[in-house]
Amino acid sequence: MKTVLLTGITGFIAKRIAHDLLEKRYHVRGSLRSAKRADEVRAVVGDASNLSFVELDLTKDAGWTEAMDGVDVLMHTASPFPIANPKDEQQVIGPAVGGTMRALHAAQAAGVNRVVLTSSMVAMMYVDRPKGHRFGPDDWTDVNHLTANAYIKSKTLAEKAAWDFVKAHPEMKMTTIHPGLVCGTPMDIHYGSSLEVIERLWSGKDPMSPMIWLPVVDIADVSALHIAAMENDASIGERVVATDDTMAFPQMAEALKELYPQRKIATKVAPKMLLSVLSLFDRDLKSVLPQVGREVLINNDATEKLFDFTFIPGKDAAQTSAKFINAHKG
């Protein structure tokens, strides 16, 4: 059975991928920055008899060559995902691009030619298109776009660098997977930035929600598409849209309110004028202000056709996340 080097195995998405790969009897070599977190992964992936670990850092060369020994497939999921926009965007962009290139150079040097790279819908969505346009595989984010924050730039630039590398080394066979806001049931309570969006809505911390649209997808679908892409050679060279549909924050709030009517979940829409005033005092709010009122539509037709795939509805994924959060923090 094939051995998969799964980078960033402690991540929200990667833990689920590790679980699903092991269920299918693949050998998984998971990279982590500190071996101290290995037990955290072992505790949730099920049968860990085919699981091993290597210590790797996106910003350092050490260990990458050794990590590729005996590997058949590189599945690169590791990338910084800040909940807030950093003062210096290079804190996010540097590790994202540098880590991707370290992984690809090490793979190519070791003869590991099959790569599945976790990109993001943000690498497609932030570019001017006519109203009603459905963003998909042919769209590339403009990193100079008004809406492009540090995270958006990091994912776009890392993916572009990866495709440039593949073009220069045609023996490399890569597929990129593009999740939206990943919801659903996490493998454990260490779910990081993704579910913090749902948790904030569920908490009722904010009296209103901005009219910002995000693509929403269930983590089960994200994992399934990573593995399906690896197993299906027809996906080589493709940018795979891994998301169901888009939801605006007030729509997500309404979905959570439907489940928990007793909670003070705010479903009111925050006026853009109010957000503009508040952004004068809130750097994070200022960074997302250009996205307010910008409706985003998604084109996942190619994904559904290529993999004969039906997505879990975004509303269901968001509600599933809320159930997990309520069970652990309610």
Legacy VTK file of the C-alpha trace (Angstrom):
# vtk DataFile Version 3.0
C-alpha trace
ASCII
DATASET POLYDATA
POINTS 330 float
0.000 0.000 0.000
1.181 3.532 -0.780
2.836 5.813 1.756
1.524 9.376 1.946
3.534 12.205 3.468
0.831 14.360 5.024
2.219 17.725 6.087
0.677 19.656 8.960
-0.997 16.548 10.373
-2.082 18.364 13.556
-4.279 20.670 11.486
-8.089 20.618 11.443
-8.274 19.294 7.864
-5.214 17.050 8.026
-6.381 15.077 11.065
-9.523 14.091 9.196
-7.514 13.200 6.084
-5.166 11.074 8.212
-8.121 9.245 9.730
-9.669 8.560 6.321
-6.373 7.486 4.729
-5.702 5.040 7.557
-9.206 3.632 7.221
-8.355 2.883 3.591
-5.144 1.148 4.732
-2.686 3.720 3.405
0.538 4.288 5.308
0.585 7.846 6.638
3.730 9.750 7.569
2.552 12.930 9.259
4.705 16.010 9.628
4.474 18.200 12.697
6.558 21.001 14.106
6.904 19.323 17.484
6.864 15.593 18.270
5.081 16.511 21.500
1.792 16.668 19.558
2.049 13.146 18.121
-0.116 11.655 20.881
-2.814 14.254 20.126
-3.043 12.878 16.583
-2.832 9.220 17.599
-5.759 9.733 19.957
-8.172 10.617 17.160
-7.160 8.829 13.957
-8.311 5.330 14.890
-5.967 2.459 14.015
-2.534 4.095 14.156
-0.525 0.999 13.221
0.232 2.496 9.782
0.987 5.962 11.163
4.418 7.509 11.727
5.700 11.046 12.278
8.468 13.386 11.172
9.358 16.804 12.535
9.315 19.492 9.824
9.084 23.266 9.818
7.782 25.276 6.857
10.520 27.861 7.413
13.482 25.465 7.754
15.261 23.071 5.377
16.084 20.454 7.998
14.406 17.071 7.657
12.615 17.461 4.328
14.938 15.158 2.366
14.698 12.386 4.962
10.929 12.814 5.230
10.509 11.892 1.543
12.304 8.547 1.835
9.940 5.762 0.735
7.055 8.150 0.073
4.701 7.670 -2.897
2.500 10.765 -2.565
3.017 14.214 -1.055
-0.172 15.645 0.409
0.747 19.175 1.451
-1.859 20.716 3.741
0.393 22.751 6.053
-0.014 26.529 5.821
-0.467 29.380 8.320
-4.121 30.348 8.911
-4.368 33.430 11.147
-7.770 34.455 12.541
-6.596 38.089 12.489
-4.700 40.030 9.846
-1.045 40.404 10.951
0.766 43.741 11.020
3.400 42.283 8.715
1.785 40.202 5.961
5.100 38.436 5.289
4.581 36.571 8.587
1.894 34.614 6.718
3.058 34.829 3.099
6.663 33.781 3.799
5.921 30.416 5.467
3.082 29.628 3.036
5.163 30.127 -0.100
8.474 28.987 1.372
6.962 25.874 2.940
5.232 24.882 -0.284
8.452 25.239 -2.259
10.471 23.295 0.336
7.961 20.452 0.108
7.936 20.436 -3.709
11.726 20.671 -4.095
12.222 17.807 -1.631
9.574 15.690 -3.364
11.010 16.272 -6.842
14.543 15.515 -5.678
13.349 12.251 -4.115
11.370 11.184 -7.174
8.017 11.702 -5.427
6.054 12.919 -8.433
2.447 12.776 -7.226
1.332 15.823 -5.252
-1.999 16.883 -3.787
-1.776 20.460 -2.542
-4.321 22.120 -0.271
-4.980 25.558 -1.701
-8.171 27.505 -0.956
-11.168 29.127 -2.604
-9.564 32.430 -1.630
-7.035 31.805 -4.415
-9.930 32.040 -6.895
-12.473 34.514 -5.542
-10.814 37.899 -5.160
-10.697 39.305 -8.661
-13.167 41.592 -10.424
-15.760 39.720 -12.461
-19.217 40.684 -13.806
-22.157 40.423 -11.397
-23.482 36.877 -11.311
-20.116 35.313 -12.206
-19.541 31.911 -10.605
-15.937 31.611 -9.417
-14.206 28.387 -10.369
-11.010 26.709 -11.607
-10.283 29.288 -14.319
-10.288 32.204 -11.863
-7.198 33.487 -10.097
-7.224 35.985 -7.255
-5.526 39.304 -7.959
-3.164 39.757 -5.003
-3.395 43.534 -5.504
-7.186 43.475 -5.248
-8.725 45.704 -2.616
-10.190 42.673 -0.841
-6.954 40.637 -0.708
-5.639 40.384 2.860
-2.466 38.604 3.997
-4.041 35.137 4.147
-5.637 35.508 0.708
-2.310 36.621 -0.745
-0.446 33.771 0.962
-2.667 31.038 -0.479
-2.689 32.583 -3.953
1.058 33.149 -4.137
1.845 29.698 -2.725
-0.367 28.005 -5.295
1.021 30.078 -8.175
4.552 29.200 -7.113
3.571 25.513 -7.014
2.124 25.557 -10.539
5.188 27.417 -11.818
7.362 24.696 -10.290
5.271 21.950 -11.892
5.503 23.705 -15.267
9.287 23.750 -14.941
9.319 20.077 -13.862
6.707 18.330 -16.039
7.316 14.981 -14.365
5.483 16.396 -11.323
1.795 15.479 -11.299
-0.138 17.873 -9.093
-3.761 18.483 -8.135
-4.796 21.450 -6.008
-7.802 21.262 -3.671
-9.708 24.460 -2.888
-11.862 24.353 0.274
-13.942 27.261 1.472
-14.794 27.817 5.138
-14.421 24.277 6.470
-17.179 23.271 8.866
-18.594 19.946 10.035
-17.413 17.802 12.927
-13.733 18.177 13.874
-11.731 15.198 15.071
-11.111 16.886 18.432
-11.320 20.243 20.219
-8.118 21.524 18.572
-9.967 22.901 15.558
-8.159 26.220 15.137
-9.305 29.141 13.030
-11.936 27.512 10.823
-14.586 26.772 13.426
-13.831 29.959 15.353
-16.030 31.749 12.805
-18.984 29.504 13.686
-18.140 29.678 17.383
-18.224 33.470 17.298
-21.687 33.478 15.709
-22.900 30.809 18.139
-21.561 32.740 21.142
-23.717 35.795 20.410
-20.705 38.022 21.017
-21.645 40.391 18.205
-25.030 42.180 18.035
-25.013 42.071 14.198
-23.249 40.256 11.367
-21.634 41.750 8.262
-23.015 40.847 4.852
-19.919 38.930 3.790
-20.277 35.775 1.712
-18.039 32.758 2.277
-17.998 29.367 0.544
-18.915 26.687 3.089
-17.950 23.014 2.986
-18.052 20.021 5.322
-14.700 18.644 6.447
-15.802 15.145 5.416
-16.077 16.369 1.816
-12.720 18.139 1.953
-10.985 14.968 3.113
-12.829 12.812 0.575
-11.769 15.091 -2.291
-8.098 15.056 -1.255
-8.111 11.257 -1.343
-10.227 11.012 -4.496
-7.851 13.380 -6.278
-4.888 11.249 -5.241
-6.570 8.099 -6.520
-7.940 9.553 -9.767
-5.320 10.399 -12.410
-7.941 12.432 -14.285
-7.498 15.070 -11.582
-3.833 15.669 -12.430
-3.320 19.275 -13.496
-6.716 20.321 -12.115
-7.745 22.965 -9.572
-10.553 21.270 -7.672
-13.304 23.438 -6.184
-13.983 21.848 -2.796
-17.010 23.697 -1.521
-20.778 23.407 -1.673
-22.073 26.954 -1.953
-21.697 30.353 -0.346
-23.461 31.690 2.728
-23.446 35.207 4.129
-22.736 35.599 7.835
-26.379 36.499 8.639
-27.485 33.320 6.813
-25.077 31.263 8.903
-26.389 32.956 12.026
-29.962 32.115 11.016
-28.976 28.466 10.514
-27.500 28.370 14.034
-30.487 30.225 15.500
-32.736 27.581 13.966
-30.915 24.976 16.046
-30.589 27.059 19.215
-33.492 29.528 19.379
-32.819 30.128 23.079
-29.326 31.488 22.413
-28.699 35.154 21.681
-27.409 34.521 18.180
-27.518 37.777 16.223
-29.169 37.491 12.820
-29.392 41.228 12.106
-27.324 42.628 9.253
-24.673 45.156 10.267
-25.010 48.320 8.121
-21.886 48.997 6.075
-21.799 52.609 7.293
-21.590 51.414 10.898
-18.833 48.949 9.987
-16.940 51.745 8.237
-16.976 53.822 11.416
-15.997 50.885 13.632
-13.160 49.957 11.263
-11.442 53.222 12.188
-10.754 51.625 15.588
-10.472 47.945 14.586
-7.643 46.880 12.266
-9.113 43.414 11.681
-12.479 44.849 10.717
-10.800 47.310 8.390
-9.127 44.440 6.529
-12.450 42.730 5.681
-14.485 45.887 5.053
-13.945 45.741 1.244
-15.680 42.334 1.227
-18.928 43.660 2.740
-21.757 43.498 0.216
-19.652 41.666 -2.370
-21.761 38.612 -3.222
-19.742 35.566 -4.234
-21.075 32.642 -6.285
-19.246 29.337 -6.768
-18.908 26.987 -9.729
-18.257 23.427 -8.545
-19.650 21.726 -11.680
-16.268 20.311 -12.713
-15.738 18.734 -9.273
-19.151 17.070 -9.241
-18.604 15.717 -12.758
-15.002 14.548 -12.339
-15.589 12.666 -9.085
-19.328 11.966 -9.445
-19.543 13.928 -6.203
-22.459 15.359 -4.236
-21.587 17.921 -1.572
-23.044 18.030 1.926
-25.106 21.269 1.999
-23.270 24.206 3.539
-26.108 24.865 5.959
-25.841 21.304 7.278
-22.072 21.665 7.670
-22.458 24.907 9.636
-25.118 23.387 11.884
-22.968 20.303 12.493
-20.160 22.569 13.665
-22.536 24.372 16.002
-23.647 21.054 17.511
-20.028 20.145 18.231
-19.301 23.539 19.762
-22.453 23.432 21.849
-21.590 19.951 23.120
-18.095 21.007 24.170
-18.608 24.613 25.212
-22.322 24.945 25.882
LINES 1 331
330 0 1 2 3 4 5 6 7 8 9 10 11 12 13 14 15 16 17 18 19 20 21 22 23 24 25 26 27 28 29 30 31 32 33 34 35 36 37 38 39 40 41 42 43 44 45 46 47 48 49 50 51 52 53 54 55 56 57 58 59 60 61 62 63 64 65 66 67 68 69 70 71 72 73 74 75 76 77 78 79 80 81 82 83 84 85 86 87 88 89 90 91 92 93 94 95 96 97 98 99 100 101 102 103 104 105 106 107 108 109 110 111 112 113 114 115 116 117 118 119 120 121 122 123 124 125 126 127 128 129 130 131 132 133 134 135 136 137 138 139 140 141 142 143 144 145 146 147 148 149 150 151 152 153 154 155 156 157 158 159 160 161 162 163 164 165 166 167 168 169 170 171 172 173 174 175 176 177 178 179 180 181 182 183 184 185 186 187 188 189 190 191 192 193 194 195 196 197 198 199 200 201 202 203 204 205 206 207 208 209 210 211 212 213 214 215 216 217 218 219 220 221 222 223 224 225 226 227 228 229 230 231 232 233 234 235 236 237 238 239 240 241 242 243 244 245 246 247 248 249 250 251 252 253 254 255 256 257 258 259 260 261 262 263 264 265 266 267 268 269 270 271 272 273 274 275 276 277 278 279 280 281 282 283 284 285 286 287 288 289 290 291 292 293 294 295 296 297 298 299 300 301 302 303 304 305 306 307 308 309 310 311 312 313 314 315 316 317 318 319 320 321 322 323 324 325 326 327 328 329
